[in-house]
Every structure is written in C-alpha cells, then in structure tokens.
Amino acid sequence: MKKYQYDIAISANTEQEADSKMKSLIVLASKLSAKELERLAHVVEHEPVKTALLKKP
C-alpha cells in the first residue's frame, strides 16, 4: 500500500491536546478502511444522539 503525506492543522486548546488528537486520528486511519471512516464521519456529523453516546465517559 502506498503512503501519502499531508500537512494539516488541528484546532485544540493546547499542543498536547492537538498531539493527542493526531495520534487518535492515526490509529483510526490505520485500523479502519476508507469506507468505514466515511461512515464514522457521517455518524459524527449527522447523528447527534449516537455521537453523544460516544462522548460519555
């Protein structure tokens, strides 16, 4: 599989929070297919009840 490199900006309150977000995104990208990531993004954008469940501790 080819690797592609991107320069991105992440909104966060601190650099540590931005680093944590990036590490989490890398894990998601490495474990999920493009289609699965698209479905996850759709749920987060369009299904607030399911998103709220994910945010609960």
C-alpha positions in Angstrom: 0.0 0.0 0.0 1.3 3.5 -0.9 1.8 6.1 1.8 0.7 9.7 1.3 1.8 12.7 3.3 -0.3 15.7 4.2 0.2 18.9 6.1 -2.8 19.6 8.3 -3.9 22.0 11.1 -5.7 20.8 14.1 -7.8 23.0 16.4 -7.1 22.4 20.1 -6.6 24.4 23.3 -3.0 23.1 23.8 -0.3 21.5 21.8 -0.7 18.4 23.9 -4.3 18.1 23.1 -3.5 18.6 19.4 -0.9 15.8 19.6 -3.4 13.5 21.3 -6.0 14.2 18.6 -3.4 13.5 15.9 -2.4 10.2 17.5 -6.0 9.2 17.7 -6.6 10.0 14.1 -3.6 8.0 13.1 -5.0 4.9 14.9 -8.4 5.3 13.3 -6.9 5.7 9.9 -4.7 2.6 10.3 -7.4 0.4 11.7 -10.4 1.4 9.6 -10.9 1.3 5.8 -11.8 4.5 3.9 -15.4 3.4 3.7 -15.6 2.8 7.5 -14.0 6.2 8.1 -16.6 7.8 5.9 -19.4 6.1 7.8 -17.9 7.2 11.1 -17.6 10.8 9.9 -21.3 10.6 8.7 -22.4 9.5 12.1 -20.5 12.2 13.9 -21.8 14.9 11.5 -25.4 13.8 11.2 -26.4 11.7 14.2 -26.0 13.7 17.3 -27.6 11.1 19.6 -25.1 8.4 18.6 -22.2 11.0 18.8 -23.4 11.9 22.4 -23.2 8.2 23.4 -19.6 8.1 22.2 -18.7 11.1 24.2 -20.0 9.7 27.5 -17.2 8.5 29.9 
